């Protein structure tokens, strides 16, 4: 039940011992504050690692041709491996159960002009599925489609900053014609990309159009395979191994030739990176827990001193008829009250700091730091519990001292 007299005594004790109360509360608040910020920064670090992959889909395997470094089946060393259009169709057919989409990519750099404006941009000749692997966001118009591939249309999709550079902020690029290395193309779409400014300075065109421009060749620079998410990480690794063997057999590359064919499994990179981020977060969490332990030790030391300082007061209470239980209860209630208020203050300050940090520490690889409310509330409860325990043990010991002994205490 609510005991008004007890609370009056607690507030009187607090008002008479402001410094002692401040030191007790400051230790608790600082412990919760540091724990909240460190744990939040750990999550912010994890956000940064995840952001490295926000520009690309994480269910992709990239294949790159190389130059052989081993002779194999009658083929000489130093042979240039070339991917062709039939590689796309063969992979699509032979791995149909595992492949969600597939696209080639041919990258070139070209001088781009529109009226009096000009600049050099990287063009990417791709298929429609490239939209999925790069997570490209179409702002206006449309992306390259199957009809563009079939008809080898001279159509391009330009980045937001390409439009801004060539057309300014007022003119709409859709339907206009631009010149790339002396060839005219129609702008059919404008895109934006969360990967940053560099990603928004690309120009996309149908890969068959690029091949037509390059003397009607069927060569491609690289192949991007998007696997079905349902196969999981182990399935992605198995698919990577199968594709490696398949392409080596098809292009007659030695199984141990590391330079003839290169494969990058994004799922593997993401897993390793997030594992590293998780380890860093665990380290940060341990530092935060260490801070909590330091706070527990600090509040314990302070409570021992507090009870020792009030030994004579407790002796007087016992001489006036107070029971040991009531004395312990009073000190315990005061300890819990101070610890709770200080913990809430530390929690509020910590959450506020994290909220306003946002991307200001992005240069230090900390993006939008946050902490789950359940985590910090749990940490606060732990500190409150140990704060109460820190007050209970010395209070129980002091309550057992005989009044005459307590009154003689100096």
Order of alpha helices (4+ residues) and beta strands (2+ residues): alpha-alpha-beta-beta-alpha-beta-beta-alpha-beta-alpha-beta-alpha-beta-beta-beta-alpha-beta-beta-alpha-beta-alpha-alpha-alpha-alpha-alpha
